[in-house]
Amino acid sequence: MTALAAVAAAAALTLTACGSGGTSGGSGKTNFVAGSDGIATVEKGERHDAPALEGETLDGDEVALADYKGKIVVINVWGSWCPPCRAEAPSFAKVAKETKSQGVEFLGINAKDPEKGPAISFEKDKGIPYPSLYDPMGKLMLRFPRGTLNPNFIPSTLVIDREGKIAARSQQALSEEKLRKMIDPLVAEK
């Protein structure tokens, strides 16, 4: 019985390892590398186009990812109800302010907050200096192609390169150090 339990545990671990990293669907040929720090990256020639993202912000303005053409864009998928989102928000506010002069823009996607009020309070309390698309049903997350660096969790952070392609993703709360680890290589790209 013990040997059978060990085999079952090994099989479960193998299946778990194969299913991680956001490879939901597709052929399994994702061409991205997931680092031990939870950050997945894609080499410049292997990146997929980011989807069209547009809509109303929490402030009632209209914004689209296309508005940031030629810029590096950090997309943070968050919810006001999410403890890891609250933990990472000060790092995002700080890095957004510090990297703007380097051609880096930030865009939030407020997902699954049924009302704007808590999300607006969250942004105000955390000093978030960038807009967030209001996405109460989480539909914008579904626009990312399956089998790419699509966001499967909240929080998720994606970095879009200057050519509008998905270059990096993390599906966990990020420290300032890890956020910069995702952005800095793209700032250095020519």
Steps between C-alpha positions, in 0.01 A plus 500: 500500500788738581663442161168575327466824698855602404431437131176699519678790673777501239243498218310788660820704533589433138155607380509811717839606362379453143187706558663805658627811330183613326515266204123467507401346173700518182759258374734522796758679280484826688864609450514661840724423793366507854770601744529375857387846610155454345573726203448357152677670209506465122793575271448794267441300179256256665249744655128511421303817434315641797123504448297813445410627845274799535218627710392732773732576788398523862498878452257474207753581226558283194842340460650238269826309503549637147529850653843394627645395163882507503515487882571218740174431682465326835149356536397412852183294549371567851196514725433715806392183686836329435754502791805436273386791281498728803848378594652571157325833430760728669777345287296554183430864587868566570638322192236660272615846607870414474491334156268737314798703372642176352196449275317265736125539552277311742141393441288320755214263440267504798344155475200356677412797720119515465496875578749776425496656849736256676739501202511880485570511876774239455675709233471817707626333821795338318593811296464323166605758235373316190158407361325170546245351265186397686430133423247366752445175309869426427441497122820689412711217642334266249625706204856375548571208266488156662837334528685832525586702806132548573396615848326219685502639853449819694744656545676457169748735340596507135761712328439598140804600293528809277371296204178406681604143577469310828852471644457395864242387753474434869196351672587594855541817704820680403756687703666807354806286423304236306299763314821671388638159398211476253535858369874571489591255219235657278621853574847380387364352172555711192 
